[in-house]
Amino acid sequence: MTRNAAPRARAGWALLLLGALAACGPRPEPVLSGLAATARFRNADAASPAQWPDPDWWTRFDAPELDRLMTAAMAGNFDLAAATARVRQADAQLRIAGASLFPTVGVDAGATQARSVASSSLAGRSRNSTRYDATLSASYEVDFWGRIRSLTEAARQNLRASRFDVGTVLLTTEASIANTYFEVLAAREELRVQEQNLAAARRILEVIRQQVNFGTATGLDLAQQETVVAQLQAAIPSLRQTAEQGANALAVLTGQPPSALDLSPDAFDRLRIPTAAPGQPADLLARRPDVQAAEASLAAANADVAAARAALLPAVTLSASGGVQSAMLGTLLRPESQFFSLVAGLAQTIFDGGALRGQVALSRAQAEELLVEYRRAIVTALQDVEDALVALRETTAQEELRAEAAARAQRAYDIAESQLRAGTITLITLLNTQQTLFSARVNLVQARLARLEAAVALFRALGGGWQPQPL
C-alpha cells in the first residue's frame, strides 16, 4: 500500500461509518389510520353503478343563475382567497425549511483605515495605514440523522394539507351558495303560494260577507274567515325578509356588497334534481379533501417527531472561509495575500433541563391527537355519505307524497268552494278544507327544498368532483 493509500482508505471507512450512522437516524412513521375498511355503503343501491360528481356538479340542476353565482364565487369569495394565501405561506415555509439542506454562503469585502501615533517620537508624528480584504465564507450542517430532512418533510406535508384545505373550503363554499340560492327560491315560491292562499281566502271572505247580508251566515263565521286572512297576511313579511337576507348572503359569498348583486332567480318548480351514487368507501376517502388534509397533517406531525428525536443526537457542522488580504489594493490578488480556513465541529447538548426530550414528548402527543382527528375525518366522511343517501331517498318520497296530498287538497277545496256558494255545506267544513289546502301547498314547497338540500349534501359528501392536484 502506498503512502497516500492508507489515509484515503481511512477516509473511505469514515464516510461509510457516517453513512451507516445516518441510516440509523430517526425516520417518520407511516400514516396508518388503524380502522377496518368497509366493503360498501349500507344505504347505497348495490345494483346502481358508481356515479361520482363532476367538478361542476351544480350545473346539473339546470339553474343558469346558480351557474353565474358559482363563477362569481370562484373569483371573489373571501374564504377561498384566504385559503389560497395560506397555501402560499406554506409554500414559503417549505422553501425556508429546505434551504437548510444547502450550504450558507456569504461574501464580505471592505477597506479598513487606521491611524496611530508613535510614542517614541518627540513630535508625536502619526502614521496612517490601510488594509484591503475580501472574504468568501460558507457553513453547512451535515444532516447525518435526518433532522433537516424531517423538518423539510413536515413542511412539505403541511403544504399538502393547506392545498387540501383549499379543496374543503371550495366544497363548503359551493354547497353554501347552492343551499342559500335554493332557500331564496323556496322563500319566493312560498311567498307566491301564500299570496295565492290569501287571494283564495279573500274570495271566501267576500262570499261570507254576502251571506251575512242575506242572513245565511253569522258574525262569528265572518270573524273566523277574517282571522284566516289576517294570519296569511302576517306570514308574508317574514317570507320577504328570508328572501332578501338570502340574496344578501349570496352577495357576500360571491365577494360583493349586497347592493351590487342583481339576482334573477330561476323557476323553483323547474329545477332538476340530479342523481349521484357512491362507489367503494376507499374511493371516497381519496375524493374527500378534508380526509386528505387530516392525513397530510398526521404525516407532518410524524415528521416533526422524527426531527425532535434527531435533535437528541450530535450535530455536525462544517465551515470554510477564504479570501485575500493586503495593505495595498494593487497587491490584493497576489498569491501571498491569500488565506483560508476549514473548520469541522461536533456539538452535543449535555444538559438542557429536559427541553429536547420534552419536545419529543410534545411532538408525539401532537401526532397522537392528529391520528385521532384523522380517524374522525374518515368516520365522519362515511357518515356524511350515509346520511345524505338516507336524506335524498326519504325527501324524494316525501315530496311525492306532499305533491299527491296537495293535489287532493286542491280538488277538495274546489268542491267545497262551489258547495259554499250553493249553500249546501257548513262554513266549518269549508274552513277545514281551506286550511288543509293552504298547509299542503306550503308543505310541498318545503319538501322540495329539503330534497334539493339533500341532493347538495350528497354531492358535497361525495367530494363534489374534487380531485387532488399534483405537488
Buried (B, 14 or more C-beta within 10 A) or exposed (E): EEEEEEEEEEEEEEEEEEEEBBEEBBBBBEBEBEEEEEEEBEBBEEEEEEEBBBEEBBBBBBBEBBBBBBEBBBEBBEBBEEBBEBBEEBBEBBEEBBEBEEEEEEEEEEEEEEEEEEEEEEEEEEEEEEEBBBBBBBBBBBBBBBBBBBBBBBBBBBBBBBBBBBBBBBBBBBBBBBBBBBBBBBBBBBBBBBBBBBEBBBEBBEBBBEBBEEEEBEEEBBEBBBEBBEBBBEBBEEBEEBBBBBBBBBBBBBBBEEEEBEBEBBEBEEBEBBEBBBBBBEEBBEBBBBBBBBBBBBBBBBBBBBBBBBBBBEBBEBBBBBBBBBEEEEEBEEEEBEEEEEEEEEEEEEEEEEEBBEBBEEBBEBBEEBBEBBBEBBEBBBEBBBBBBBBBBEBBEBBEEBBEBBEEBBEBBEEBBEBBBEEEBEBEBBBEBBBBBBBBBBBBBBBBBBBBBBBBBBBBBBBBBBEEEEE
